[in-house]
Structure formats: structure tokens, C-alpha cells
Amino acid sequence: MQDDTYFEEILNKYRADPYDYIDILTAHTGLIRFSVNDNESVAGPSGEWHHIAGSLLYELERERNRKKVFSASNGVIASLEKHFEGKFVEAGEKLMTIRHPLKKREIIDSILRHVLSIFPAPERAKYFFCLDIQSKIEKYGQRAVSIKPGDELFTMSLMKRDTPIYYEGEPGIIHSVYFSSGDNIDQGTAMIGVCPQDKLSMIQKIIERVKAEWN
């Protein structure tokens, strides 16, 4: 009953506000020239390989070098810090927020990140599943693979050294995988989501409800 109430609260949150709010920050110092206005629609990358850039958001000029910054997602400019126009700004300054309408798949992924036990990358490096886990995933599928604290899970490749990474977290099955073996992963980035066996049917019920309610 407690789980039902918790999941209903999460669903109600997305029913009331089915958006993601993406803050756009300056990558480095420079002079700002905006290319968008408040409430303007913007598009993310397009094309078969996402090779066509999204909408131009702003230009950042430093030492006569101009860098164009394009939108990485579709949405609407929800707030624009207009007072920065033509001004020199520091790195990490928030310039605008994009209100991105969440698709069904994104809502499901966001809910899962709330309810699964997430295992993050311990530091920036290249990661591979250990051979035993990789073999089980290839043979049975990830959701047939159970893990528990202390199990060897990944091999971390950093500075030409390979280090085994052991699982720390709630025991369960590997429900979601957020990376491809061999990827370079930033520290703190989610790598897998683990689901306790007793919550699997409840999570599946939530996924089915999202699929039924959202287009």
C-alpha cells in the first residue's frame, strides 16, 4: 500500500507538470549575443545521425573568437536572462531555461531513476561489464541477472590500468543499463538501475500505466 501511494505521487507530479527544465550555462567567459527570445520554440539536433545542429541559442565571443551554441533538445525558452545581452559573463552563468515536453519514454526513464537503486560511476573513466556479467547479459538478458553487494560488476579502465569495481547497493536484478560497454563515463553518471525482485511487478505496472496515459 505504501508503494502504491508513493508511485501515485510520482505519477501525479508528471500529470501536473510533464516537462523537464534544462538550464543553459556558459561554458566559459565571454561576450554574450542572444539568438532567441522568451517563449520562442527551439529544436534539438535532427537528421539520421543527429548531424544537423539544433536551434542557435547564443554566441559567446572571447578574444575575437566566436562560439555558436545550439540547442540540444526541443522545447520553449521559459526564461531568458536578457540583462546579459552584450555583456561579458563568467563561466557557469545561467543564460536561459528550456522547458522541454517529456515524451512517454522520457517519463518512464525519469520515474525509473526515482524508484530503482542507481549505481553511479565512481570516477571519470572507461567502463566495461566484467566478463561474467557480460556473458550472462548476452545469454539471458539483463533482467535475468541478479546482483548483490560485493559482486564484481565492472572493469574500470583509467590511465592504462584496469581496476575491478564491486557493486554497492540494494540486491536485485539489473533492470536498466544507461551506458554502452567501453564508453567514457563522467563521475557520478548513472550506469545501471537495480530493481529488488519484490518491486518488479509494481514497477512494470507503473510503466504500463504511463504507456496508457501518455501519447
N, C-alpha and C positions, 0 to 999 in steps of 0.2 A: 504494500500500500504506500509506503514511504517513497519507493522508487517511482510509482505511478505519479505521485504528486510532484516529485522533482522533475520528471520528464515533461509533465504537463506545463510546468512553469517555464521550461526551456522553449517548448513549442509556442506558448503564448507570447514569449519575447519576440520570436521571429514573425508571428502573425501581426503583432503591433508595429514592428519596425524591421521589415525584411531587407535591410540594407547593410552594407559594410561601409565604414567611413575611413577613407585612406588619406592620411596626411602626407603631403608632398613637401619634403625638406630640401634645402640647398645642400648639394654635395660638397661644395667648397665656397670660399669667399668670392665675391664678385658683384658686378653691377647688374641689376635686375631689369628686364624688359618683359612684361607680361604679354601673352598672345591670346588670352581668354578673358572672359568676363563672368561675373556671378550669374548663376542659373543657366550657364551655357552647357550644352551637351558635348561630351567628348567621347572619342572612340579609342579602344586599345589597338594593339597590333593586329593586322589581318594578313590574308594570303595563306596558302597551303602550309608554309613553314613559318608563319608569322614574320615574314621578311619585310612586310610593308609597315612602316612606323605608324604609331597611333597619332592622335591629335597633338600638335605643338602646344605645349603649356607655357613655356617661357624660355628666354635666352639669358644665359649667365656669362657676362664678359669680365675677363680678368687679364690684365696685361695685353690688351688688344686682341685677345683670343676669345672667340665667341663659341659657347657650347649650347646647342639646342637640346632641350629636354622634352621628351614626348610622353604622352600618357601610356601607362602600361595596362590600363583597364578602361572599360566603358563606364559611363555614368554622367553625373551632373556636377558642375562646380558648386559646392554647397557654401563655401566661404572663401573669399579671396582677400588676402592682406594687401589691399590696394595702396596703402601708405608706403609700401616698399618699391613701388614703381619708380624707376630711375635712380634708386638709392643703392649704395654699397652695403651689402649684407654679409653677415658672418656665416660660416658653415653650420649646418644643422638648424637653420632658421625655418620655421613653418611658413610656407607661402600660400598654401590653399589646402582645401579638403575636397576630395571627390566622393560623392555619395553614389556608391556602386550597388545597383539592384542585384540581389543574390539570386542565382539560379538554383534549381532543385538540388543539383549535385553539390553546390557550394554550401547550401543549408545543411544537407546531410553531413558533409565533411566537418562543418563547424560544430554541429551537435555532437558528432563522434569525438571531437577533440575535447569536449566538455566531459564526456562520460567514460572514455577509455583511459587507461593508465598509459600516459605518454612517456616514451623513453627518448631523451634528447641527446644530441651529440655532445660528448664531454669536452671536445675542443675542435678547432677547425682542422680538418684532415680529410683524407680519402678513406672511405669505409667500404668493407665487403662483409656480407654474411659469412660466418665461419662455415667450413666445408660441410659439417654435419647438418646445420640448419638449412643451408642452401640445398643440400641433397633432399631433405625432407620436403621443402617447399616445392621443388621441381617434381617430386614424386607424388605428393599428396595434396599440394596446395597450402597456402599459408595458414588458412583457418583450421587445418588439421594438425598444426604444430603447436604443442603445449610447451610453455617455458615456465621456469620458476627462478627465484633469486639464487644467484651463484652459477647459473648456466652460462657457458661461454656462448656469446651471441654474435659478436662482430670481430673482425680484424681491422685495426686502425693503422693506416699507413701514413707515416709522418717522418719527414727528413730521412727517407730511405730506411726507416725502421718500422717493422711490423709489431704491433702490440695487441694481445688479446683483450677484448672488452667483455666484461661479465655483466649479466643482467641484474639490475637492482630495481625492484618494484613488485607490484602485485602479481601473483601467479595467475596464469590464464593462457588463452590462445592468442596467436598473432592475428589480430583482426584486420589491421590496416598497415600498409607499408608506404612511407612517404618519400622514399628515395630509390634510386637505382644503384645496384651494386657497382662500386667503382667511382661513384660521384664524390666530388669535393663538397663537404658539408660544413657550414658555419657552426661555431659553438652555440649550443642551445637550441638548434633547429630540431624539430620533431623528426624522428627516424621511423619509429613504429608505434602503433597503438595496441595495447594488450587488453583483452576482454576476459574477465573471470567467466568461467563456464556457466555459473548460475545466472549471469546477466545477459547471456547471449540471446535468449528468446525475447527478452524485453527490448533489447536494442534493435532486433530485427522488426519488432512490432512498430517501434518509433520510425524506422526507415520506411516501412510500408505506409504509415500514416502521412509522412512527408510527401512521398510519391503520389499519394491520392489527393492531397490538398493543394500542392503547388504545381504549376504548369512547367 
